[in-house]
Amino acid sequence: MKRIKLFYLKYHLFFRDLLINTFSFFIYIFAQQLVFMPIMAKWLQPEEYANFVIYISLFSILSNSLGNELGIVSQVLDNHIDFNKLLHKISFLSFFISFIALYLLHFQFFEILGLSVCVFFSNYRLYASGFFRKNSNFLKVFILNIYYLIGILIGLFCYYHFTVIWVPMIFAELISFIYVYKNSDIFDGGKASLSRKTLRIFYSFSFISFLNNLITYLDKVIIYPILGPLAVNVYYSTTTMSKIVNMVINPLHGVLLTWIKKDSNTNNLIKKFILASIPIMIVSILLSIPFTFLAMKILYSQYLTQSIKVILPVSLALGVSVGIAFLKSLLLKFVDSNILIKIYLLYFGIFILLSLVLSHYFGLTGFCYSVFISKCILLLEFIVNLSKCKEVSS
């Protein structure tokens, strides 16, 4: 009984944070992947939806590489460092990059403007999630995602009547932005200047995140000219449904970043993470296969026949991705950023080569296996470099 009490006292806050963060992530996934994108897939023509998927890929690359990565770096580095000024700069940068990219992709002017504003606001939402976690305000992350869901629902109602493609996202991001503005000091004056060392760390991590997200979302851009818009829609819908399994693992990653600095034994920490990643990957794969099939049947029934052929490689890739995300927390803490950049550049090169060759000979199925194989190589690189850190510390 005494041991149980001690265990509760030691870990109850961790599990409370994990539970709240899990529900928070579920709300976000529900809003974007179970409500917004399936409805848009039914309302838009296949070619229009494929173009919208390309935009969502651009949106994710920019916001995850900038605002989201800055939030992660703020969790990993010194709490006294103020990242707010840098956040404002990268938000404007993401707006201009999005504007230019969408112009080159031949979107209409008001679509370009509206969708670029969405990218601008998304940096604040994603950074704020990391900002709240850093301060152990996981309840605020939950409320933020509730507001995001409300914005999506209002926006879909408006889109149904006005058919303006960027309306659902602008409502979601604007309402989230208002909540962040009222419930954080992100817009207050900076308390501490950013050193060159801190900036270099962020730029390194941001570049790593850019490469990672580029590979994650560039796949649709590669598929489009080779296999056509239908293949883009099938691949996007299948991978999206498989990634919902991440709603169990992703919150754990966010909470671990907050708690990871409390464990001072490097050797034990690395060993436990590597061993824990194996059953987590296996469970993710076993959950993903039936869940993806059922989700496709319910939400993307128009693509079910084509998706059956790729559910297995997509689920295998998902399982490895979960392991990669799980171990990335340690890499950010223990491995030099220059080594990480080299790892991701190798991963990027292998992925591009495999995807072009296998998709040419085996179509969409071959492309999906190229994703799985390249992710296996990335995971192996993670484990090798973490094992080196373990040897040095022992």
N, C-alpha and C positions, 0 to 999 in steps of 0.2 A: 504493500500500500504506500509506503514511504517513497519507494522508487517511482511509482506511478505519479505521485504528487510532485516529485522533483522533476520528472520528465515533463509534466504539464507546465510547471513554472518556467522551465527552460525553453520550451518550444511552443507554448500556446500562442505567443505573439506572432511567431513565424507562420504557423498554420492559419491564424486569423488573417494575416496579410495575404497569404497565398489564396485563401478562399475568396476574399474580396477582389483580388486581382484577377482570379479566374472568371468570376462573374462579370467583371469589367470587360475583359477580353471577349467573352461570349456575346455581350451586348454589341460590341463593335463588329464582330464577325456576323452576328445576326442582321445588323443594320445593312452592312455592305454586301455580304456574300449570300445571305439567305433571303433578303428582301430586295435591295436595290438592283443588283446585277441580273438576277433571274427575271425580274419584271421588265427591265430594259431589254433583255434578250427576246421577250415576247412582243414588246411594243415596236422594236426597231426591225428593219429588214436585215437579212443576214450580212450583207455588205456594209450597211450602216453600223451594225453591231460590231463587226470586225474592226472598223475604223475607231469605234469608241473604245474597244479593248486596247488598241494601240495607244490611245490617249491615256487610259488607266495605267498602262505600263510606264509611260513617260512620267505621269503623276507620281507613281510609286517610286521610280528611280530617283527623282529629284527630292521628294519629301523624306524618303527613308535615308538617303545619303546625306542630307543636310540637317533638317530639323530633328528627325528621329535620332540620328547618330550623335548630334550635339547633346541631346538629352541623355543618351547612354554615357557619353564621355563625362558629362557633369556628375553622373552617379559614380563613375570609377575614380575620378580625380578629386583633388582637395575640395572640401565643402566651402572653403572661403573664397574660391575663385568665382567671379561673376561672369556668366556667359551671355547676359542679356543683350549687350551691345552687338555682339557677334551674331546673335539670333536675328536681330533686325536687318543686318546687312545680308545674311544668307537668304532671308525671306524675299527681299527685293531681287536678289540675284536669281533665285528660282523663278520669280515672275518673268523676268526678262528672257531667261533661257527657254521657259515654256512658251512664251509669246513667239519667239523666233522659230522654235521647233514646229509649233502648230501651223505657223505661216508657211513653212517649207513643206508641210504635209497637206497644204491646200484646204485647211479649215476656213470657214467664213469668219469675217472680222469679229462679229459679236460673240461667236463661239470661242474664238481665240481669246478675246478679252475676258469673258466669263470663266472659262476653264483655267486661264492663267491666274485669275484672282483666287480661284479655289486652291491652286498650288501654293500661292502666297500664304493664305490663312492656314493651310494644313501644317506648315512648319511650326506654327505656334501651338497647335493642338498636340502634335507629336512631341515637341520639346516639353510642353507642359506636363505630359504624362510622366516623362523621366524626372522632371523637376519635382512633381508631387511625390513620386516614389522615393527620390533622394531624401525627402523630408518625412518619409513614412506616412504620407497622407494618401493612403490607398483608396479611402472612401471618396476623395475628390476625383480620382481617376475614374471610379465607377460613375459618379454623377456626370462627369464630362462626357462619357460615352452614352449616357442616357440622353443628354442634350443632342448628341450627334444623331442618335436614332430618331428623336423627335424631328430634327431638321430634315432627315431623309424622308420621313413620312409626309411632312408638310410639302416638301419639294416634289414628291411623286404625285401628290394630289394636284399641285399646280401644273406639273408637266402634263398630266392627263388632259387638262383644259387648254393649255397654251403650247404644248409640244416644243418647249425650249430645252435643249438637251442638257444644258449646264445648270438648270434650276435646282434639281434635287441636291446636287453637291454644294452649290453656293449657300443654300439654306442650312445644310448640315455644318459646313465649315464656319459660316458667319455666326450661328448660334453658339457653336463651341468656342469661337474666338471671344465672344462677349462674356461667356462664363470664365474663361481664362483671364480676361482683362479685370474682372471684378473679384477674382478669388486668388490672385497671386501678385507678387511684386515684380513680375517680369518686365513691366513697363516703368518701374522706378529707376532712378539714377543708379549707375553702377557703383558698387561698394569697393571693388578692387579691379585694377587693370589686368588685362591678360598678358602674361609674359610671352616672349617668343617661343619658349619651350612648350608652353601650353598650346599655343597656336599650331606649332609643328605637330604636336600629338593629335590635335583635332583634325588637321589637314590629312595626316597619315591615316587615321581611323576613317575619316570621311571618304578618302580615296579607296580604301579597302571596301567600305560599305558600297561605294559607287560600283566597283568591279563586281561585287557580290550581287547587288541588285540589277546591274546591267545584264549579268548572266541569267538571273532569275526572270527578268521581264523581256530581255532581248529575244528570247526564244520565239515569241509571237511575231516579232519583226522578221526573223529568219524564216519562219514557216510560211508567212504570207506570200512572198514571191515564188517560193519553191512548190508549195502544196496548195495555195489558194485560201480564200477567206473562210470556207467551210472548215478546213483543217484548223485554222486559228480558233474558230468558235468551239469546235470539239475539244481541242487541247485546253483552251482556257477554262471551259466549264468543268472538264474532268479534273484538272489540277486544282481548281478552286475548291471543289467539293472535297477532294482528298485533304487539302490543307486545313479544313475545319477541325480535323483531329488535333491540330496544333493548339486549339483553344485550351487543352489540358496542359500542354508543355510550355507554351509561350509565357503564360503568367508565372510559371515556376522560374523561368529565365529572368524575368523582371524582378521578382522578389529576391532571387539569389544575388543579383547585382547589389542589392541593398545590404544583404547579410554577409556577403562574401568576405568583406574586409574584417569581419569579427573573428575569422579563423586564422591564426598566425602560423599554423603548421603547414607549410607549403607541400611537403612530401605526402602527408595524409590526404590533403585536400585534392591534389591532382589524382592520386590513386583512386579515391572514392568517386570522383567525377568520371574517370575513364571507365571504371567498372559499372557505375550506375547507367552510363549511356547505352550499354548493350541491351539490357532488358527494356529500356525505354524505347529504343529503336524497334525491337521485335514487336512490342505491344502496339506501337504506332502503325506498323505495317499490317498486323492482324486486324486492327480496328478499321484501318483505311479501306481495305478491299470491300467488305460488305457495305460499309457506310457510304462509300463513293457510289456504288451501284444503286443503292436505294435513293440517295440524294439526286442522282442523275435521272432516275425514273420519275421522281416527283417534280423536280425543279427544272430540269432540262430534258424532258422526254423527247423533244425533237432531235436531240443528238445522241440518244441512248444507244442506238444500233452501232454507230461508228465508235462510241467511247468504250464499248465492251472490250475491244481489242487492245486498248491501251491502259486499262485500269490496273493491271498487274505491274508494269514498269513504272507507272505514275506513283503507285503506292510504295513500291520499293524505294523510289527516289525520295518520297516524302519521309519515310522512316530514317533514311540517312541524313536528310536535311534537319530532322529533329535532333539527331545526335550532334550534328555540326553546330546548331544553335546552342545546344546545351554546353558544349565544350568551349564555345567562343567566349563565354564569360571569363574563363580562366586565361585564355590566350590574350585577352585585352589587359589582363593584370600582370602576367608573367613573361610574355613573349615580346621581344622588341618589334616595334611597328614596321621597321624595314624588312624584317623576316616575313611578317604577315603579308606585306605588299608582294614580295617575291612568290609566296605561296599562292596568292590569288591570281597573279599574272600567269603562273604555270597552269592553274585551274582554268583560267579564261582561254588560254591557247588550246588546251586539250579539248575543252568543250566545243569551241568553234570548229576545230578539225573533225572531231567525232560527229557532230551534228550535221555538218555538210555531207560527209561521206555516208553515214548510215541513213539519213533521210532520203538521199538520192537513190539508194538501193532498196530500202525497206519502207519508205514512206513515213507516215506519222509514227508507226510503231518503232521503227528504227531510230527516229528522233528521240522518242521517249527513253529508249535504252541508252542513248548517248548522254542524256541528262543524268541517268542513274549511274553510269560508269564514271563520269567525270566527278560526280559528288562523292563516290567511293574513294577516288584518288585524293580529293580534298580532305575527307575524313581521316584517311591514313596519314596525310601530312600533318594534320592537327595532332594526332596521337603521338607521332614520332617526335615532334617538337616539344610537346608537353612532357614526354618521357625524358627528354634531355634535361628539361628544367628540374624534373624529379631527381635525376642522377646528380645534378650539381648541388641541389639542396641537401642531399642525404650525406 
